[in-house]
């Protein structure tokens, strides 16, 4: 999906869910995975946000980031 040419220039928001579980991968572990594929992501805005769908923590911040990116386009 990140290499799809129809999505070039579209902001990419990655929600690193399950942050309420101590043994889950954190943002520090998730970011390098996407950094390896930076050439496929291109010049679009990209954000990896730590979230917990269970508690709702981080979800609003992620949505606000995405809305702000769309507004500036």
Order of alpha helices (4+ residues) and beta strands (2+ residues): beta-alpha-alpha-beta-alpha
